[in-house]
């Protein structure tokens, strides 16, 4: 557990730096999941999907540069499954003790499904996010995976 905690701290610290650099809002971390959003606390309507795609790409590269075990480099580096979607959310602070800022809605659920159906070392986005990304940043290449069952 200590080595896992250390690895996650190194990885999430890198992600936090990317959030600051790209003006992305870190929502929360739960275990080995890191949730971040665009166009929530800053008006980023013109490039929110481009920002999250750049974050996803940079986060994947940061993970592949993060050793799983600092004492045993042969153990390899982290490989992530990353997913994103674009759409409306409801944001709220929940509870009165140990309050948490949370996001709710189909957009959150769809983004989660994009992550769980992604392949290790890959970034999977929804059709809606892909359409927006093509409009906001045509230079970013997208590759269709074909039909995938997403619950």
N, CA, C and O of each residue as an XYZ file, in Angstrom:
604
protein
N       0.806     -1.223      0.000
C       0.000      0.000      0.000
C       0.843      1.279      0.000
O       0.468      2.264     -0.636
N       1.981      1.271      0.709
C       2.823      2.473      0.773
C       3.390      2.800     -0.604
O       3.388      3.961     -1.013
N       3.873      1.795     -1.319
C       4.433      2.039     -2.644
C       3.347      2.506     -3.617
O       3.604      3.359     -4.466
N       2.154      1.962     -3.500
C       1.034      2.394     -4.346
C       0.687      3.841     -4.044
O       0.477      4.643     -4.954
N       0.628      4.169     -2.760
C       0.338      5.545     -2.348
C       1.397      6.503     -2.867
O       1.068      7.584     -3.358
N       2.658      6.121     -2.765
C       3.755      6.964     -3.269
C       3.651      7.162     -4.776
O       3.839      8.271     -5.276
N       3.349      6.076     -5.504
C       3.225      6.169     -6.957
C       2.063      7.083     -7.337
O       2.201      7.923     -8.226
N       0.915      6.925     -6.665
C      -0.239      7.782     -6.963
C       0.058      9.243     -6.631
O      -0.392     10.142     -7.342
N       0.806      9.484     -5.566
C       1.159     10.868     -5.224
C       2.024     11.482     -6.321
O       1.794     12.625     -6.715
N       3.000     10.751     -6.815
C       3.849     11.266     -7.891
C       3.028     11.504     -9.163
O       3.187     12.524     -9.833
N       2.160     10.560     -9.481
C       1.340     10.663    -10.686
C       0.343     11.820    -10.585
O       0.231     12.629    -11.507
N      -0.376     11.895     -9.472
C      -1.394     12.941     -9.317
C      -0.771     14.324     -9.188
O      -1.383     15.315     -9.586
N       0.424     14.403     -8.645
C       1.119     15.699     -8.600
C       1.433     16.178    -10.019
O       1.335     17.369    -10.314
N       1.807     15.249    -10.887
C       2.036     15.606    -12.295
C       0.731     16.066    -12.941
O       0.718     17.049    -13.680
N      -0.357     15.364    -12.667
C      -1.664     15.753    -13.218
C      -2.090     17.123    -12.699
O      -2.630     17.937    -13.448
N      -1.844     17.372    -11.416
C      -2.195     18.677    -10.839
C      -1.462     19.805    -11.563
O      -2.035     20.864    -11.816
N      -0.206     19.573    -11.891
C       0.568     20.559    -12.642
C      -0.027     20.792    -14.026
O      -0.075     21.927    -14.501
N      -0.477     19.729    -14.669
C      -1.119     19.863    -15.978
C      -2.422     20.656    -15.862
O      -2.744     21.464    -16.733
N      -3.161     20.421    -14.788
C      -4.403     21.178    -14.568
C      -4.109     22.672    -14.450
O      -4.808     23.498    -15.037
N      -3.079     23.009    -13.692
C      -2.716     24.428    -13.556
C      -2.304     25.010    -14.914
O      -2.714     26.113    -15.276
N      -1.502     24.268    -15.648
C      -0.991     24.740    -16.935
C      -2.104     24.945    -17.961
O      -2.094     25.929    -18.701
N      -3.065     24.015    -18.008
C      -4.109     24.040    -19.030
C      -5.422     24.669    -18.547
O      -6.404     24.702    -19.288
N      -5.436     25.163    -17.314
C      -6.647     25.766    -16.725
C      -7.803     24.769    -16.727
O      -8.886     25.030    -17.252
N      -7.531     23.634    -16.127
C      -8.513     22.567    -15.987
C      -8.814     22.422    -14.508
O      -7.919     22.540    -13.671
N     -10.077     22.164    -14.184
C     -10.503     22.065    -12.788
C     -10.447     20.608    -12.327
O     -11.122     19.744    -12.886
N      -9.639     20.351    -11.308
C      -9.568     19.012    -10.714
C     -10.762     18.864     -9.780
O     -10.915     19.634     -8.833
N     -11.596     17.887    -10.045
C     -12.790     17.664     -9.227
C     -12.445     16.818     -8.017
O     -12.704     17.217     -6.882
N     -11.857     15.644     -8.255
C     -11.554     14.742     -7.145
C     -10.666     13.593     -7.612
O     -10.496     13.347     -8.806
N     -10.116     12.910     -6.635
C      -9.476     11.632     -6.871
C     -10.162     10.639     -5.952
O     -10.415     10.927     -4.782
N     -10.459      9.477     -6.487
C     -11.039      8.395     -5.691
C     -10.238      7.154     -6.034
O     -10.333      6.628     -7.143
N      -9.448      6.691     -5.078
C      -8.583      5.544     -5.348
C      -7.634      5.872     -6.480
O      -6.843      6.810     -6.390
N      -7.717      5.090     -7.550
C      -6.826      5.328     -8.682
C      -7.507      6.106     -9.806
O      -7.020      6.118    -10.936
N      -8.631      6.755     -9.499
C      -9.344      7.552    -10.512
C      -9.136      9.045    -10.253
O      -9.216      9.512     -9.117
N      -8.871      9.772    -11.322
C      -8.633     11.218    -11.259
C      -9.672     11.874    -12.159
O      -9.717     11.592    -13.357
N     -10.508     12.746    -11.597
C     -11.544     13.409    -12.388
C     -11.243     14.892    -12.516
O     -11.032     15.589    -11.523
N     -11.226     15.363    -13.765
C     -10.973     16.773    -14.043
C     -11.939     17.225    -15.136
O     -12.355     16.425    -15.974
N     -12.293     18.513    -15.121
C     -13.258     19.039    -16.090
C     -12.818     20.399    -16.617
O     -12.009     21.097    -16.008
N     -13.374     20.746    -17.758
C     -13.183     22.071    -18.341
C     -14.529     22.770    -18.415
O     -15.578     22.141    -18.284
N     -14.485     24.072    -18.627
C     -15.681     24.890    -18.838
C     -16.644     24.836    -17.660
O     -17.858     24.937    -17.841
N     -16.105     24.678    -16.451
C     -16.953     24.634    -15.261
C     -16.774     25.889    -14.427
O     -17.753     26.564    -14.110
N     -15.547     26.210    -14.068
C     -15.298     27.396    -13.234
C     -14.756     28.565    -14.049
O     -14.677     29.686    -13.546
N     -14.384     28.317    -15.301
C     -13.962     29.360    -16.231
C     -14.750     29.167    -17.522
O     -15.049     28.036    -17.904
N     -15.088     30.266    -18.194
C     -15.763     30.163    -19.476
C     -14.752     29.723    -20.527
O     -13.876     30.490    -20.926
N     -14.889     28.482    -20.967
C     -13.975     27.906    -21.960
C     -14.766     27.268    -23.099
O     -14.325     26.286    -23.696
N     -15.926     27.826    -23.394
C     -16.816     27.231    -24.393
C     -16.130     27.030    -25.741
O     -16.402     26.048    -26.432
N     -15.250     27.942    -26.116
C     -14.619     27.876    -27.437
C     -13.590     26.764    -27.572
O     -13.310     26.317    -28.684
N     -13.014     26.304    -26.444
C     -11.935     25.306    -26.566
C     -11.929     24.258    -25.455
O     -10.895     23.641    -25.198
N     -13.071     24.049    -24.791
C     -13.077     23.119    -23.655
C     -12.717     21.682    -24.040
O     -12.020     21.002    -23.287
N     -13.172     21.221    -25.179
C     -12.866     19.843    -25.584
C     -11.396     19.724    -25.999
O     -10.746     18.718    -25.713
N     -10.889     20.735    -26.661
C      -9.468     20.746    -27.016
C      -8.604     20.703    -25.753
O      -7.613     19.975    -25.704
N      -8.981     21.485    -24.728
C      -8.219     21.506    -23.477
C      -8.183     20.127    -22.818
O      -7.127     19.667    -22.385
N      -9.347     19.472    -22.745
C      -9.385     18.180    -22.059
C      -8.652     17.118    -22.881
O      -8.057     16.201    -22.315
N      -8.691     17.234    -24.205
C      -7.931     16.290    -25.050
C      -6.432     16.482    -24.848
O      -5.685     15.508    -24.764
N      -5.995     17.724    -24.769
C      -4.566     17.988    -24.521
C      -4.166     17.499    -23.134
O      -3.077     16.956    -22.951
N      -5.053     17.695    -22.158
C      -4.790     17.179    -20.808
C      -4.678     15.657    -20.852
O      -3.754     15.087    -20.271
N      -5.602     15.003    -21.528
C      -5.589     13.537    -21.598
C      -4.297     13.031    -22.230
O      -3.701     12.067    -21.749
N      -3.869     13.678    -23.302
C      -2.636     13.286    -23.982
C      -1.416     13.489    -23.075
O      -0.551     12.619    -22.975
N      -1.365     14.646    -22.421
C      -0.239     14.933    -21.529
C      -0.273     14.036    -20.292
O       0.779     13.620    -19.806
N      -1.468     13.733    -19.775
C      -1.586     12.844    -18.611
C      -1.119     11.439    -18.960
O      -0.472     10.774    -18.150
N      -1.444     10.994    -20.155
C      -0.998      9.673    -20.588
C       0.528      9.629    -20.678
O       1.150      8.653    -20.258
N       1.124     10.681    -21.222
C       2.586     10.752    -21.315
C       3.217     10.822    -19.924
O       4.244     10.191    -19.678
N       2.609     11.583    -19.019
C       3.122     11.676    -17.643
C       3.062     10.313    -16.957
O       3.983      9.935    -16.233
N       1.988      9.589    -17.187
C       1.853      8.256    -16.588
C       2.932      7.319    -17.108
O       3.533      6.571    -16.336
N       3.179      7.358    -18.401
C       4.186      6.471    -18.990
C       5.601      6.837    -18.560
O       6.533      6.059    -18.765
N       5.768      8.024    -17.963
C       7.066      8.431    -17.418
C       7.139      8.204    -15.904
O       8.171      8.472    -15.289
N       6.056      7.714    -15.303
C       5.996      7.498    -13.854
C       6.294      6.050    -13.521
O       5.549      5.149    -13.905
N       7.380      5.831    -12.808
C       7.728      4.472    -12.393
C       6.697      3.939    -11.402
O       6.240      4.664    -10.518
N       6.341      2.682    -11.555
C       5.431      2.040    -10.609
C       6.117      1.903     -9.261
O       5.507      2.162     -8.224
N       7.373      1.501     -9.271
C       8.146      1.306     -8.043
C       9.505      1.987     -8.216
O      10.333      1.544     -9.012
N       9.723      3.055     -7.473
C      10.970      3.823     -7.588
C      12.192      2.969     -7.256
O      13.280      3.221     -7.774
N      12.022      1.963     -6.399
C      13.150      1.110     -6.009
C      13.403     -0.019     -7.006
O      14.430     -0.695     -6.937
N      12.472     -0.218     -7.924
C      12.609     -1.294     -8.903
C      12.150     -0.790    -10.277
O      11.026     -1.067    -10.696
N      13.019     -0.053    -10.977
C      12.641      0.499    -12.284
C      12.178     -0.556    -13.293
O      11.436     -0.247    -14.225
N      12.619     -1.794    -13.102
C      12.209     -2.865    -14.014
C      10.725     -3.198    -13.895
O      10.172     -3.902    -14.739
N      10.075     -2.682    -12.832
C       8.638     -2.938    -12.665
C       7.813     -2.179    -13.694
O       6.623     -2.443    -13.866
N       8.453     -1.236    -14.376
C       7.778     -0.540    -15.465
C       7.135      0.766    -15.035
O       7.351      1.269    -13.933
N       6.343      1.286    -15.944
C       5.675      2.561    -15.720
C       4.161      2.369    -15.781
O       3.663      1.301    -16.137
N       3.457      3.421    -15.430
C       1.996      3.384    -15.357
C       1.405      3.491    -16.766
O       1.864      4.281    -17.590
N       0.399      2.694    -17.014
C      -0.380      2.796    -18.268
C      -1.830      3.049    -17.885
O      -2.440      2.268    -17.155
N      -2.362      4.138    -18.383
C      -3.720      4.545    -18.037
C      -4.728      4.165    -19.103
O      -4.391      3.984    -20.273
N      -5.962      4.049    -18.672
C      -7.118      4.078    -19.566
C      -7.752      5.433    -19.305
O      -8.065      5.760    -18.160
N      -7.945      6.219    -20.347
C      -8.494      7.563    -20.193
C      -9.750      7.677    -21.043
O      -9.802      7.181    -22.168
N     -10.764      8.341    -20.485
C     -11.986      8.575    -21.231
C     -12.501      9.976    -20.994
O     -12.335     10.529    -19.907
N     -13.134     10.560    -22.019
C     -13.786     11.853    -21.821
C     -15.009     11.999    -22.708
O     -15.148     11.342    -23.740
N     -15.885     12.881    -22.266
C     -17.155     13.177    -22.929
C     -17.420     14.659    -22.736
O     -16.777     15.297    -21.903
N     -18.335     15.205    -23.475
C     -18.695     16.608    -23.336
C     -20.200     16.736    -23.198
O     -20.960     16.141    -23.962
N     -20.625     17.523    -22.208
C     -22.052     17.739    -21.999
C     -22.307     18.443    -20.687
O     -21.366     18.797    -19.977
N     -23.581     18.654    -20.354
C     -23.942     19.379    -19.136
C     -23.774     18.517    -17.879
O     -23.927     17.296    -17.919
N     -23.460     19.180    -16.774
C     -23.380     18.517    -15.469
C     -24.074     19.382    -14.423
O     -24.305     20.573    -14.633
N     -24.400     18.761    -13.293
C     -24.869     19.474    -12.116
C     -23.734     19.403    -11.108
O     -23.217     18.323    -10.824
N     -23.345     20.555    -10.565
C     -22.265     20.614     -9.575
C     -22.863     21.027     -8.239
O     -23.733     21.896     -8.177
N     -22.383     20.390     -7.160
C     -22.904     20.716     -5.837
C     -21.908     20.277     -4.773
O     -21.113     19.361     -4.984
N     -21.966     20.940     -3.639
C     -21.213     20.512     -2.464
C     -22.155     19.647     -1.651
O     -23.271     20.053     -1.327
N     -21.689     18.440     -1.324
C     -22.533     17.442     -0.678
C     -22.081     17.219      0.757
O     -20.887     17.113      1.039
N     -23.065     17.150      1.666
C     -22.809     16.816      3.058
C     -22.530     18.034      3.910
O     -22.341     19.144      3.412
N     -22.508     17.789      5.223
C     -22.196     18.865      6.168
C     -20.920     18.554      6.942
O     -20.353     19.437      7.587
N     -20.469     17.315      6.882
C     -19.224     16.908      7.528
C     -18.335     16.316      6.442
O     -18.786     15.473      5.667
N     -17.084     16.745      6.376
C     -16.201     16.310      5.284
C     -16.873     16.546      3.934
O     -17.016     15.629      3.125
N     -17.273     17.764      3.716
C     -17.981     18.114      2.495
C     -17.181     17.749      1.255
O     -15.950     17.774      1.257
N     -17.908     17.408      0.197
C     -17.266     17.069     -1.075
C     -17.955     17.815     -2.199
O     -19.181     17.917     -2.243
N     -17.148     18.331     -3.104
C     -17.654     18.929     -4.332
C     -17.865     17.789     -5.314
O     -16.937     17.024     -5.578
N     -19.059     17.662     -5.853
C     -19.382     16.540     -6.732
C     -20.036     17.017     -8.020
O     -20.679     18.065     -8.061
N     -19.859     16.230     -9.059
C     -20.545     16.444    -10.330
C     -21.491     15.274    -10.561
O     -21.181     14.126    -10.242
N     -22.657     15.594    -11.126
C     -23.670     14.581    -11.384
C     -24.209     14.725    -12.799
O     -24.145     15.802    -13.393
N     -24.740     13.633    -13.331
C     -25.436     13.675    -14.607
C     -24.925     12.653    -15.599
O     -23.915     11.984    -15.378
N     -25.655     12.554    -16.702
C     -25.298     11.593    -17.747
C     -23.907     11.844    -18.320
O     -23.233     10.903    -18.740
N     -23.474     13.099    -18.342
C     -22.143     13.409    -18.866
C     -21.060     12.726    -18.037
O     -20.107     12.174    -18.587
N     -21.206     12.763    -16.722
C     -20.242     12.106    -15.828
C     -20.271     10.600    -16.057
O     -19.225      9.955    -16.139
N     -21.469     10.050    -16.160
C     -21.598      8.605    -16.376
C     -20.996      8.186    -17.720
O     -20.328      7.156    -17.811
N     -21.235      8.982    -18.756
C     -20.692      8.654    -20.076
C     -19.170      8.743    -20.079
O     -18.498      7.881    -20.645
N     -18.623      9.781    -19.448
C     -17.156      9.902    -19.368
C     -16.561      8.695    -18.646
O     -15.525      8.168    -19.053
N     -17.215      8.270    -17.586
C     -16.750      7.094    -16.848
C     -16.779      5.848    -17.733
O     -15.858      5.033    -17.692
N     -17.810      5.708    -18.510
C     -17.898      4.555    -19.419
C     -16.846      4.624    -20.523
O     -16.349      3.594    -20.979
N     -16.511      5.833    -20.947
C     -15.437      5.968    -21.939
C     -14.122      5.468    -21.345
O     -13.329      4.819    -22.028
N     -13.901      5.776    -20.071
C     -12.674      5.320    -19.394
C     -12.664      3.807    -19.244
O     -11.657      3.165    -19.542
N     -13.762      3.230    -18.790
C     -13.766      1.786    -18.536
C     -13.704      0.968    -19.821
O     -13.252     -0.177    -19.795
N     -14.146      1.526    -20.936
C     -14.073      0.788    -22.198
C     -12.832      1.144    -23.012
O     -12.637      0.617    -24.107
N     -12.000      2.027    -22.489
C     -10.751      2.376    -23.158
C      -9.753      1.239    -23.006
O      -9.878      0.404    -22.110
N      -8.785      1.216    -23.869
C      -7.703      0.229    -23.772
C      -6.547      0.851    -22.991
O      -6.371      2.068    -23.032
N      -5.753      0.040    -22.278
C      -4.606      0.588    -21.548
C      -3.676      1.367    -22.488
O      -3.340      0.909    -23.580
N      -3.278      2.545    -22.033
C      -2.402      3.387    -22.826
C      -3.120      4.167    -23.920
O      -2.479      4.782    -24.772
N      -4.452      4.141    -23.897
C      -5.231      4.804    -24.940
C      -6.198      5.816    -24.327
O      -6.480      5.781    -23.130
N      -6.699      6.718    -25.174
C      -7.688      7.720    -24.788
C      -8.945      7.452    -25.607
O      -8.890      7.378    -26.835
N     -10.060      7.310    -24.931
C     -11.322      6.982    -25.596
C     -12.295      8.131    -25.338
O     -12.536      8.500    -24.189
N     -12.848      8.690    -26.402
C     -13.841      9.752    -26.225
C     -15.139      9.369    -26.920
O     -15.165      8.527    -27.818
N     -16.202     10.004    -26.484
C     -17.515      9.764    -27.071
C     -17.602     10.411    -28.448
O     -16.773     11.247    -28.809
N     -18.597     10.021    -29.197
C     -18.819     10.618    -30.524
C     -19.053     12.122    -30.401
O     -18.545     12.902    -31.206
N     -19.824     12.525    -29.389
C     -20.087     13.959    -29.191
C     -18.789     14.720    -28.938
O     -18.565     15.780    -29.522
N     -17.930     14.180    -28.065
C     -16.644     14.832    -27.781
C     -15.763     14.850    -29.027
O     -15.063     15.830    -29.278
N     -15.794     13.780    -29.800
C     -14.990     13.714    -31.029
C     -15.439     14.769    -32.034
O     -14.613     15.394    -32.698
N     -16.731     14.960    -32.139
C     -17.265     15.975    -33.057
C     -16.824     17.371    -32.621
O     -16.379     18.170    -33.445
N     -16.946     17.663    -31.334
C     -16.514     18.968    -30.819
C     -15.008     19.160    -30.980
O     -14.551     20.249    -31.330
N     -14.245     18.111    -30.726
C     -12.793     18.209    -30.846
C     -12.384     18.496    -32.297
O     -11.471     19.284    -32.542
N     -13.050     17.864    -33.238
C     -12.742     18.105    -34.656
C     -13.024     19.560    -35.029
O     -12.332     20.126    -35.876
N     -14.029     20.167    -34.407
C     -14.343     21.573    -34.662
C     -13.345     22.505    -33.979
O     -12.900     23.489    -34.569
N     -12.997     22.187    -32.725
C     -12.149     23.068    -31.927
C     -10.670     22.934    -32.242
O      -9.913     23.892    -32.082
N     -10.249     21.762    -32.688
C      -8.828     21.540    -32.955
C      -8.659     20.470    -34.032
O      -8.333     19.322    -33.730
N      -8.881     20.852    -35.291
C      -8.786     19.876    -36.381
C      -7.422     19.198    -36.503
O      -7.318     18.131    -37.109
N      -6.379     19.798    -35.938
C      -5.038     19.214    -36.037
C      -4.871     17.974    -35.152
O      -3.954     17.183    -35.370
N      -5.741     17.797    -34.165
C      -5.640     16.616    -33.303
C      -6.270     15.434    -34.034
O      -7.438     15.483    -34.421
N      -5.492     14.382    -34.217
C      -5.958     13.202    -34.952
C      -6.817     12.306    -34.075
O      -6.498     12.051    -32.914
N      -7.897     11.841    -34.649
C      -8.786     10.890    -33.989
C      -8.873      9.635    -34.857
O      -8.866      9.718    -36.085
N      -8.953      8.482    -34.211
C      -9.061      7.223    -34.921
C     -10.246      6.451    -34.383
O     -10.339      6.215    -33.178
N     -11.149      6.058    -35.256
C     -12.328      5.294    -34.846
C     -11.921      3.884    -34.434
O     -11.061      3.265    -35.060
N     -12.549      3.390    -33.378
C     -12.294      2.024    -32.924
C     -13.322      1.051    -33.481
O     -13.201     -0.161    -33.300
N     -14.325      1.579    -34.153
C     -15.421      0.732    -34.599
C     -16.509      0.690    -33.538
O     -16.475      1.468    -32.584
N     -17.458     -0.195    -33.691
C     -18.574     -0.290    -32.736
C     -18.111     -0.939    -31.445
O     -17.452     -1.979    -31.448
N     -18.473     -0.297    -30.340
C     -18.136     -0.808    -29.006
C     -19.395     -0.764    -28.168
O     -20.112      0.237    -28.176
N     -19.670     -1.819    -27.455
C     -20.830     -1.849    -26.572
C     -20.505     -1.065    -25.313
O     -19.573     -1.400    -24.582
N     -21.279     -0.026    -25.070
C     -21.128      0.808    -23.868
C     -22.468      0.813    -23.174
O     -23.464      1.247    -23.753
N     -22.513      0.335    -21.935
C     -23.786      0.271    -21.205
C     -24.270      1.630    -20.816
O     -25.327      1.755    -20.196
